[in-house]
Amino acid sequence: MVSISDSVASQREAEERAGTLAKHNKQLEKELHDVDQMALAVEAECNSTIKESSARAEKYQVRMKFFMEKIIP
């Protein structure tokens, strides 16, 4: 048979564990938020790099077409 003091002790342990898990959960949520923010920053930087590279490639294509038309009229 389980005594009242054992039950109270078990309840206390469960409450402490719940508190520890809640703190850990908060920390994980913060880390997830930080990772999300970093991912968004990386995505924005990649999009900017792609845009710049595409513009540069288009510029070279126009120049190539111009020179090709001069060479082969």
Order of alpha helices (4+ residues) and beta strands (2+ residues): alpha
